[in-house]
């Protein structure tokens, strides 16, 4: 694999790795830190983090990596039989489903529900505990999927 396909494959692997790293930061230290705060403070902090996350830089990274992974799946299917093909397909599908899919199906709805929550409501502690548990579990999936996808695509790059 040379030229534009090789460059696109390498850039996609980097994008997947950067996405996984950002997500892993939440799983490994942001959520544990928020869980040490009072539920109202945790809720307010995460509401602000979720608002701040929707930036051109992060959205370009996440959505661009998703689109690029879709492109790698198409490339892998078009080059069936090439040594890089199964790696590109596997990595691309894993990122699209495990990172983007989980984000859309699980993380965003949880974030939307948290955005509407009153941090000082009587059920704030229970609401935060359920959110933190469910969101963090989904985020673990996204982190691992992104890292493994980056690895698979890197192997595909090397194989091509």
Buried (B, 14 or more C-beta within 10 A) or exposed (E): BEEEBEEBBBBBBBBBBBBBEBBBEBBEEBBEEBBEBEBBEBBBBBBEEBEEBEEEEBEEBBEBBBBBBBBBBEBBEEBEEBEBBBBBBBBBBBBBBBBBBBBEEBBEEBBEBBEEBEBEEEEBBEBBEBBBEBBBEBBBBBBBBBBBBBBBBBBBBBBB
